[in-house]
């Protein structure tokens, strides 16, 4: 029993040391600006693929919602799948828009995932040229 407890303690200490020693990767504007064009396109394509997998997993949640009769689940799941979907914008367009966003230093700390979701949400409004710009609408 003492050997087991000692093994658990040593294992816990080694795992804590590993966590603290591991480098942290901040995928933000500073990271984005260090990437070359090929790496940027690869990052956006990989992120888009991951979001497609996540949207696919929502189908399971939809099935569970109907099985357990969750009220309002369809509306929430539909909104979530729309926010996760990146199919409305091309990777080249996303790279260009991220370059524009991160050219402003005040957005340097904005996480890449958050920025891509922001671009995905704003994408339908940007495609509609008849919609007023947010700055013009607030004046």
C-alpha positions in Angstrom: 0.0 0.0 0.0 2.9 2.4 0.8 4.4 1.7 -2.6 1.1 2.5 -4.3 0.7 5.8 -2.4 4.4 6.7 -3.1 3.8 6.0 -6.8 0.7 8.2 -6.9 2.6 11.0 -5.2 5.6 10.7 -7.5 3.3 10.5 -10.6 1.4 13.6 -9.5 4.6 15.6 -8.9 6.0 14.6 -12.3 2.8 15.5 -14.1 2.8 18.9 -12.3 6.4 19.5 -13.3 5.6 18.6 -16.9 2.7 21.1 -17.0 4.7 23.9 -15.6 7.7 23.1 -17.9 5.6 22.9 -21.1 5.8 26.0 -23.2 2.5 27.9 -23.8 1.5 28.7 -27.3 -0.5 31.9 -27.6 -2.2 31.8 -31.0 -2.9 35.5 -31.3 -2.0 38.4 -33.5 1.6 38.3 -32.7 1.7 34.6 -33.7 -0.3 35.3 -36.8 2.0 38.0 -38.0 5.0 35.7 -37.7 3.5 33.1 -40.1 4.2 33.1 -43.8 1.4 33.1 -46.4 1.5 29.3 -46.7 1.3 28.7 -43.0 -1.6 31.2 -42.6 -3.6 29.4 -45.3 -2.8 26.0 -43.6 -3.9 27.4 -40.2 -7.2 28.6 -41.6 -7.8 25.4 -43.5 -7.1 23.3 -40.4 -9.4 25.5 -38.3 -12.1 25.2 -40.9 -11.8 21.4 -40.9 -12.0 21.3 -37.1 -15.1 23.4 -37.2 -16.7 21.1 -39.7 -16.1 18.2 -37.4 -17.6 20.1 -34.5 -20.7 20.9 -36.6 -20.9 17.2 -37.5 -20.9 16.4 -33.8 -23.9 18.8 -33.3 -26.0 16.3 -35.3 -25.6 13.9 -32.3 -26.7 16.6 -30.0 -29.7 17.3 -32.2 -30.7 13.6 -31.9 -30.3 13.7 -28.1 -32.4 16.9 -27.9 -35.3 15.3 -29.8 -35.0 12.1 -27.7 -35.1 14.0 -24.4 -37.6 16.6 -25.6 -35.3 19.6 -24.8 -37.3 22.8 -25.4 -35.5 25.4 -27.6 -32.6 23.0 -28.4 -33.2 23.2 -32.1 -32.9 27.0 -32.1 -29.7 27.0 -30.0 -28.1 24.1 -32.0 -28.9 25.9 -35.3 -27.3 29.1 -34.1 -24.3 27.3 -32.8 -23.8 25.4 -36.0 -24.0 28.7 -37.9 -21.4 30.3 -35.7 -19.1 27.3 -36.0 -19.4 27.0 -39.8 -16.7 28.6 -41.8 -18.0 27.4 -45.2 -19.3 30.9 -46.0 -15.9 32.4 -46.5 -13.0 31.2 -48.5 -9.6 30.6 -46.8 -8.0 33.3 -48.9 -10.6 35.8 -47.8 -10.2 34.8 -44.1 -6.4 35.2 -44.3 -6.8 38.6 -45.9 -9.3 39.7 -43.3 -7.1 38.4 -40.4 -4.2 40.2 -41.9 -6.3 43.4 -41.9 -7.5 42.8 -38.3 -4.0 42.0 -36.9 -2.4 45.0 -38.7 -4.0 47.1 -35.9 -1.8 46.6 -32.8 -4.7 46.9 -30.5 -6.0 43.5 -31.7 -2.6 41.8 -31.2 -3.8 39.9 -28.1 -7.0 38.7 -29.7 -7.0 34.9 -29.9 -7.0 33.5 -33.5 -10.0 31.2 -32.8 -12.0 34.1 -31.5 -11.0 36.3 -34.4 -12.0 33.6 -36.9 -15.4 33.1 -35.2 -15.9 36.9 -35.3 -15.1 36.9 -39.0 -17.5 34.0 -39.6 -20.3 35.8 -37.7 -19.6 39.1 -39.6 -19.3 37.3 -43.0 -23.0 37.4 -44.0 -23.3 41.1 -43.1 -20.1 41.9 -45.0 -21.4 40.1 -48.1 -24.5 42.2 -48.1 -23.3 45.6 -49.5 -26.6 47.2 -48.8 -26.2 46.9 -45.0 -24.8 50.1 -43.4 -21.4 49.9 -41.8 -21.4 49.7 -38.0 -19.6 53.0 -37.6 -22.1 54.8 -39.9 -25.1 53.2 -38.2 -23.9 54.4 -34.7 -23.6 58.1 -35.8 
